[in-house]
């Protein structure tokens, strides 16, 4: 069970990092379009 919870936590951290990266990409594109 402990290992399973660790795996889930890693997946959540990865998805959070992906979301942050995608958000930065969208913001960068938005700024590029604004210029």
Secondary structure, DSSP 8 states (H G I E B T S, - for coil): -HHHHHHHHHHHHHHHHHHHHHHHHHHHHHHHHH-
